[in-house]
Amino acid sequence: MLLNNHKLKFIIALLVVFAVGYVCSSNKDEKKEDKKEDTKKEDTKKEETTKSDEKKSDDTKKESSGSEDVRLYFCEEYKDGKEVGKSSEFIIGKNGGYFTCMIDLRDSGKKIGVGKLELRITKLGNTEKIIATEKFDVQPDWDYIFFDKFHTFYSAGDYKVTAMKPDGTPVATGEVKISMK
């Protein structure tokens, strides 16, 4: 009888160990999901485009490596799965301003393919000057990405934003004009 009691305690101890291990591993998965959410990417349905939308998209710059199906463009914000205030011109206050950068690869049928991207911000003029490089974590299987408030701009001018892979390969480039209030 004493031997059976020890076997029962041993089996219960094993079950507790496996239960704790299972709970710990499921918390790790939840943390990964939270991290994905923090990188500010959201899958959305492909929207129907109208003739006026097609004309607007002609104004946005295409990928510098030649693919006409990869776009980098800007909007005031990305909220509830929608681009709000899509534009290539923004007005900022004397204390600076920001907006959202979008990368859309859906028409190309490709994914971003890397875990990190950087947005290189260049001020255009007589000479081009890189003013900042902002780094972001992304997921390789993403084909539609937004970078909310990706950089704070403090001066008016024409800027170029280039999304680059860690190896220096450009993904897409867009231009934006910033004016002061």
Backbone bond lengths (Angstrom), bond angles and torsions (degrees), N, CA, C in turn:
res aa  C-N    CA-C-N  psi(-1)  N-CA   C-N-CA  omega(-1)  CA-C   N-CA-C  phi
1 M - - - 1.448 - - 1.528 110.40 -
2 L 1.331 117.01 -41.99 1.461 122.09 -179.32 1.534 110.30 -63.58
3 L 1.327 117.65 -36.57 1.452 122.15 179.48 1.532 111.15 -66.35
4 N 1.341 118.31 -41.43 1.464 122.85 178.22 1.528 110.74 -63.82
5 N 1.355 116.87 -35.82 1.466 122.17 179.66 1.530 110.08 -64.20
6 H 1.348 117.30 -40.82 1.463 121.18 177.98 1.527 111.43 -67.99
7 K 1.332 117.29 -37.50 1.457 121.01 177.86 1.525 110.60 -64.21
8 L 1.328 116.56 -40.92 1.461 121.80 179.40 1.530 109.97 -63.72
9 K 1.323 118.03 -44.53 1.461 121.98 178.73 1.535 110.48 -63.40
10 F 1.315 116.44 -39.05 1.459 120.62 179.24 1.533 111.13 -64.29
11 I 1.324 116.61 -43.58 1.476 121.42 179.15 1.526 110.09 -64.34
12 I 1.320 117.74 -41.18 1.467 121.27 178.76 1.527 110.14 -64.43
13 A 1.334 116.57 -41.06 1.467 120.21 178.74 1.528 110.82 -62.64
14 L 1.331 117.88 -40.60 1.463 121.20 177.32 1.526 111.44 -62.98
15 L 1.309 116.60 -43.09 1.466 120.62 178.82 1.533 111.00 -61.57
16 V 1.313 117.33 -40.18 1.471 121.32 178.98 1.528 109.93 -64.30
17 V 1.328 117.38 -43.53 1.461 121.25 179.48 1.530 110.70 -60.94
18 F 1.331 117.69 -45.84 1.465 120.65 179.00 1.523 111.61 -65.43
19 A 1.319 117.96 -38.95 1.466 121.53 178.84 1.528 110.61 -63.07
20 V 1.330 117.12 -44.01 1.476 120.76 178.90 1.529 110.07 -63.85
21 G 1.306 117.16 -42.54 1.466 120.76 178.22 1.518 111.69 -61.83
22 Y 1.319 117.97 -40.74 1.462 122.02 179.08 1.519 111.09 -65.01
23 V 1.313 117.51 -45.34 1.466 121.81 -179.91 1.528 110.35 -62.61
24 C 1.313 117.52 -43.42 1.471 120.78 179.57 1.523 111.29 -62.76
25 S 1.322 117.99 -40.79 1.463 119.73 -179.34 1.518 111.43 -70.73
26 S 1.324 119.66 -32.95 1.461 120.34 178.47 1.525 110.56 -71.95
27 N 1.325 120.21 -30.79 1.466 122.33 175.02 1.518 110.54 -65.54
28 K 1.320 117.14 -35.49 1.468 122.08 178.98 1.526 109.62 -63.24
29 D 1.355 117.52 -41.83 1.458 121.61 178.23 1.523 111.08 -63.71
30 E 1.346 118.06 -38.98 1.452 121.36 178.38 1.520 110.41 -64.43
31 K 1.337 117.64 -39.00 1.463 121.10 178.76 1.518 110.42 -64.66
32 K 1.352 117.72 -38.02 1.459 121.08 177.28 1.526 109.88 -62.45
33 E 1.346 117.42 -42.09 1.458 121.30 179.15 1.519 110.14 -63.27
34 D 1.341 118.12 -41.51 1.460 121.51 178.12 1.518 110.17 -62.06
35 K 1.331 117.53 -40.52 1.462 121.22 -179.07 1.521 110.11 -65.15
36 K 1.339 116.97 -40.02 1.454 120.26 177.44 1.520 109.93 -59.52
37 E 1.322 116.82 -43.19 1.455 121.33 -179.55 1.523 110.38 -63.56
38 D 1.341 117.14 -38.16 1.455 121.49 -178.36 1.515 112.53 -66.53
39 T 1.319 119.41 -23.37 1.452 120.85 -179.47 1.519 112.04 -79.49
40 K 1.311 116.27 1.41 1.457 122.22 170.17 1.524 113.78 65.88
41 K 1.288 117.93 44.83 1.452 120.95 175.83 1.503 107.66 -120.59
42 E 1.298 117.16 138.96 1.442 120.64 -179.33 1.516 108.61 -140.16
43 D 1.342 117.44 131.70 1.453 120.24 176.00 1.518 108.32 -74.60
44 T 1.319 116.71 138.88 1.455 120.55 177.99 1.505 109.53 -135.24
45 K 1.324 115.25 160.83 1.448 120.43 175.76 1.513 108.93 -74.33
46 K 1.293 116.04 145.05 1.457 120.51 177.24 1.523 107.63 -70.45
47 E 1.322 116.06 126.02 1.455 120.42 -177.08 1.518 110.44 -87.91
48 E 1.341 115.30 149.22 1.452 121.16 173.75 1.521 107.96 -66.43
49 T 1.316 117.02 139.79 1.456 119.35 177.89 1.519 109.10 -106.18
50 T 1.315 115.76 139.80 1.457 121.19 176.43 1.511 108.31 -98.53
51 K 1.310 116.84 174.29 1.469 120.88 179.03 1.520 110.78 -59.51
52 S 1.360 117.34 -39.15 1.465 118.87 -179.09 1.523 110.76 -69.46
53 D 1.333 117.66 -35.46 1.466 120.64 176.50 1.521 110.45 -64.80
54 E 1.338 116.70 -38.52 1.456 120.18 179.75 1.525 110.16 -65.23
55 K 1.351 116.42 -38.86 1.465 119.60 178.68 1.522 110.38 -65.19
56 K 1.361 116.69 -41.52 1.464 120.55 178.40 1.523 110.81 -61.94
57 S 1.334 116.70 -39.96 1.467 119.18 -177.28 1.520 111.16 -69.05
58 D 1.346 117.96 -23.12 1.457 120.16 175.44 1.518 110.96 -64.63
59 D 1.337 117.08 -28.27 1.456 121.68 -179.54 1.522 112.28 -75.91
60 T 1.336 117.56 -20.97 1.463 119.01 -179.65 1.515 109.28 -80.69
61 K 1.324 116.31 148.82 1.464 121.32 -177.94 1.524 110.07 -77.04
62 K 1.313 115.15 144.06 1.459 121.63 -179.76 1.517 109.79 -94.49
63 E 1.320 114.84 171.07 1.466 121.05 -179.61 1.526 110.29 -58.15
64 S 1.323 115.50 135.49 1.463 120.00 -175.59 1.525 112.33 -71.09
65 S 1.317 118.17 -18.58 1.457 119.24 -178.99 1.526 111.86 -86.92
66 G 1.355 117.27 3.54 1.447 118.27 170.72 1.513 115.85 114.01
67 S 1.307 121.27 -18.79 1.451 121.29 -178.61 1.521 109.51 -76.09
68 E 1.319 116.20 122.89 1.463 120.79 179.88 1.528 111.36 -79.92
69 D 1.321 118.57 -6.83 1.454 121.68 -175.72 1.525 113.94 -97.05
70 V 1.329 119.17 0.30 1.462 122.93 179.21 1.520 107.39 -110.16
71 R 1.350 116.42 125.67 1.460 119.39 -175.61 1.522 110.83 -125.87
72 L 1.324 116.64 142.16 1.456 124.51 169.82 1.528 105.22 -122.07
73 Y 1.332 116.11 122.30 1.457 121.02 -176.84 1.524 108.97 -149.86
74 F 1.336 117.09 -177.23 1.452 120.81 -169.85 1.529 111.49 -132.79
75 C 1.333 115.04 153.91 1.457 121.79 173.29 1.530 108.02 -149.21
76 E 1.326 116.39 165.18 1.466 120.11 -179.85 1.518 110.75 -61.39
77 E 1.344 115.31 -45.69 1.464 119.95 178.09 1.518 110.01 -161.49
78 Y 1.329 115.33 163.37 1.454 122.58 174.81 1.519 105.65 -115.00
79 K 1.327 116.94 111.05 1.459 120.78 -172.24 1.523 109.85 -136.69
80 D 1.317 115.86 133.56 1.460 122.41 178.04 1.539 112.21 53.56
81 G 1.337 115.63 38.70 1.453 120.52 177.08 1.519 114.43 76.75
82 K 1.342 117.19 14.44 1.459 120.28 -178.32 1.517 111.18 -130.76
83 E 1.325 114.72 145.95 1.457 121.63 174.46 1.523 108.07 -83.22
84 V 1.329 116.83 123.11 1.460 121.74 -178.89 1.528 108.64 -109.48
85 G 1.318 116.69 127.33 1.458 121.23 175.22 1.520 114.49 69.37
86 K 1.328 117.38 46.69 1.464 121.52 179.38 1.527 108.88 -62.42
87 S 1.341 116.65 129.47 1.458 120.68 -177.09 1.519 110.81 -163.69
88 S 1.329 114.90 164.01 1.463 120.36 172.44 1.529 109.98 -112.55
89 E 1.349 116.92 9.17 1.466 122.74 176.93 1.524 109.47 -136.81
90 F 1.344 115.51 135.84 1.462 121.05 179.53 1.520 109.74 -136.84
91 I 1.326 115.99 148.98 1.460 122.27 176.52 1.519 107.53 -110.56
92 I 1.343 116.11 128.50 1.460 120.76 -179.34 1.525 109.98 -117.14
93 G 1.315 116.40 160.23 1.456 122.03 177.89 1.520 111.38 -86.70
94 K 1.335 115.35 176.24 1.468 119.98 -177.36 1.520 112.51 -65.86
95 N 1.338 117.62 -19.89 1.466 121.46 177.83 1.525 112.74 -92.18
96 G 1.323 116.43 8.28 1.458 120.48 178.82 1.516 111.99 99.97
97 G 1.297 115.13 172.89 1.456 120.85 179.67 1.514 111.24 -162.12
98 Y 1.308 115.21 166.90 1.459 121.03 -177.75 1.509 109.39 -149.11
99 F 1.305 115.45 167.49 1.452 123.25 178.16 1.516 107.32 -155.70
100 T 1.317 118.43 -168.15 1.463 122.75 -173.65 1.527 110.30 -113.16
101 C 1.318 115.99 138.92 1.465 123.08 177.19 1.532 108.23 -103.35
102 M 1.320 116.55 133.75 1.461 122.84 -178.83 1.530 109.87 -116.52
103 I 1.325 116.11 141.39 1.465 121.30 170.68 1.521 106.82 -126.46
104 D 1.333 115.72 124.83 1.458 121.22 -177.01 1.528 109.46 -124.64
105 L 1.338 115.46 111.96 1.467 121.86 178.33 1.528 111.77 -106.84
106 R 1.338 117.57 1.58 1.469 120.88 -171.42 1.523 113.39 -56.35
107 D 1.336 118.43 -40.95 1.468 120.40 -179.03 1.533 112.50 -67.76
108 S 1.331 116.30 -22.19 1.465 119.97 179.84 1.524 112.34 -80.66
109 G 1.341 116.24 -18.50 1.459 120.33 -176.37 1.518 112.80 75.78
110 K 1.337 117.15 8.65 1.461 121.62 -178.84 1.516 110.66 -104.60
111 K 1.316 115.60 164.80 1.463 124.08 173.87 1.522 107.73 -109.75
112 I 1.325 117.52 164.22 1.463 120.51 -178.17 1.533 110.65 -64.17
113 G 1.334 118.18 -35.14 1.460 121.98 170.18 1.520 116.84 77.53
114 V 1.334 119.20 4.14 1.462 122.04 179.40 1.530 109.24 -138.78
115 G 1.328 116.12 165.85 1.460 121.55 -179.64 1.521 113.69 -96.64
116 K 1.329 116.92 -8.57 1.466 120.88 -179.94 1.527 109.09 -140.78
117 L 1.328 114.96 145.21 1.457 121.97 173.86 1.509 108.21 -135.01
118 E 1.307 116.55 154.54 1.453 119.55 171.16 1.512 108.49 -128.46
119 L 1.324 114.73 143.82 1.451 121.44 176.04 1.526 106.80 -105.42
120 R 1.316 116.14 115.82 1.458 121.95 -179.91 1.527 107.65 -96.31
121 I 1.330 116.63 119.45 1.449 122.51 -177.83 1.528 108.45 -102.16
122 T 1.335 116.05 121.91 1.452 122.76 -177.57 1.530 109.03 -121.02
123 K 1.330 116.85 130.27 1.460 120.62 174.51 1.518 107.48 -86.76
124 L 1.333 115.13 128.00 1.452 121.25 -178.27 1.527 110.01 -92.30
125 G 1.290 117.13 157.14 1.465 123.36 179.38 1.509 108.09 166.86
126 N 1.341 116.23 -147.06 1.465 119.85 176.64 1.522 110.29 -58.08
127 T 1.333 115.25 -38.35 1.467 121.20 174.04 1.526 107.57 -130.24
128 E 1.308 116.40 149.97 1.459 120.50 176.46 1.520 108.92 -87.78
129 K 1.328 115.77 133.92 1.460 119.80 -179.85 1.533 109.14 -131.27
130 I 1.341 115.53 122.40 1.469 119.54 176.04 1.521 107.49 -71.37
131 I 1.345 116.09 121.24 1.460 119.29 -178.24 1.522 112.89 -101.77
132 A 1.336 116.95 -20.93 1.468 118.96 179.49 1.528 109.74 -165.54
133 T 1.320 114.20 156.74 1.459 122.17 171.33 1.524 106.78 -133.16
134 E 1.328 115.22 115.66 1.466 121.23 -178.95 1.527 108.28 -102.78
135 K 1.345 117.04 130.66 1.471 121.60 -176.81 1.532 110.22 -106.60
136 F 1.340 115.23 142.56 1.461 121.54 -177.26 1.523 110.86 -139.88
137 D 1.330 115.25 146.90 1.459 121.60 171.02 1.520 107.68 -89.24
138 V 1.319 116.87 135.87 1.459 123.09 177.44 1.522 108.12 -135.10
139 Q 1.303 116.67 174.75 1.460 121.65 176.02 1.530 108.60 -107.54
140 P 1.333 118.27 135.68 1.468 121.35 -176.16 1.534 114.26 -56.73
141 D 1.338 118.08 -26.68 1.467 119.83 -176.39 1.529 113.35 -89.79
142 W 1.315 118.64 6.58 1.469 121.37 179.79 1.525 111.00 -78.61
143 D 1.335 115.55 141.94 1.466 120.85 175.56 1.527 111.57 -127.14
144 Y 1.327 116.95 2.74 1.472 122.32 178.52 1.522 106.06 -148.19
145 I 1.340 116.63 115.27 1.460 120.82 -170.62 1.517 109.54 -133.60
146 F 1.333 115.86 141.27 1.458 118.26 171.27 1.510 109.97 -125.95
147 F 1.331 114.72 144.89 1.458 122.84 179.23 1.531 106.57 -118.80
148 D 1.320 115.82 97.20 1.458 122.23 -176.21 1.528 109.88 -72.46
149 K 1.335 116.48 129.80 1.469 122.00 178.39 1.532 110.39 48.93
150 F 1.313 116.69 49.12 1.466 122.50 -171.49 1.523 113.91 -65.03
151 H 1.352 117.35 -22.91 1.465 120.65 -179.25 1.526 108.02 -161.97
152 T 1.324 117.05 143.58 1.463 120.57 175.48 1.524 108.47 -96.80
153 F 1.317 114.95 122.47 1.457 122.11 179.38 1.529 108.52 -95.54
154 Y 1.340 116.46 139.15 1.460 121.58 -177.75 1.522 113.64 -118.61
155 S 1.332 118.37 -7.07 1.454 119.00 -178.85 1.530 110.79 -140.54
156 A 1.329 114.56 152.30 1.455 121.02 178.97 1.519 109.88 -70.71
157 G 1.306 115.78 158.79 1.461 120.17 176.76 1.514 111.58 147.25
158 D 1.310 114.62 -178.65 1.458 122.10 176.18 1.522 107.61 -100.83
159 Y 1.338 114.94 133.67 1.459 120.58 -176.63 1.521 109.67 -128.18
160 K 1.321 115.01 150.86 1.464 122.63 173.32 1.516 106.65 -117.07
161 V 1.331 116.40 134.26 1.460 121.90 176.16 1.525 107.18 -118.17
162 T 1.329 115.64 124.55 1.458 121.01 179.96 1.522 108.98 -119.52
163 A 1.330 116.16 124.34 1.466 121.65 173.92 1.517 107.17 -85.22
164 M 1.348 115.34 129.06 1.461 119.97 -176.89 1.521 110.89 -130.10
165 K 1.338 115.14 143.31 1.457 121.80 173.42 1.528 108.59 -77.16
166 P 1.335 118.03 163.39 1.469 120.46 -179.44 1.531 114.31 -56.72
167 D 1.324 117.71 -27.82 1.466 120.02 -179.84 1.532 112.55 -83.93
168 G 1.345 116.85 3.35 1.462 121.21 178.21 1.517 114.58 93.28
169 T 1.324 117.84 -0.29 1.453 121.55 178.95 1.521 110.11 -72.20
170 P 1.338 118.32 124.79 1.463 119.72 177.39 1.532 110.62 -73.01
171 V 1.313 115.91 138.10 1.464 121.76 177.84 1.521 109.31 -95.63
172 A 1.333 116.09 -48.84 1.460 121.41 -178.87 1.518 108.88 -163.54
173 T 1.333 115.31 158.08 1.453 121.67 179.56 1.525 109.52 -133.59
174 G 1.323 116.44 142.24 1.450 121.41 175.09 1.504 109.75 -139.05
175 E 1.328 117.05 155.30 1.458 121.22 178.56 1.518 109.78 -118.15
176 V 1.340 115.46 148.53 1.455 121.18 -178.35 1.524 108.35 -142.22
177 K 1.329 115.70 144.50 1.476 122.05 177.82 1.525 107.28 -108.73
178 I 1.334 116.12 130.92 1.460 120.90 -179.45 1.522 109.13 -118.96
179 S 1.325 115.35 129.19 1.460 122.29 176.50 1.522 108.83 -116.33
180 M 1.342 115.77 158.52 1.463 121.74 178.43 1.529 109.32 -100.48
181 K 1.346 115.81 147.59 1.472 121.39 175.58 1.507 109.93 -66.54
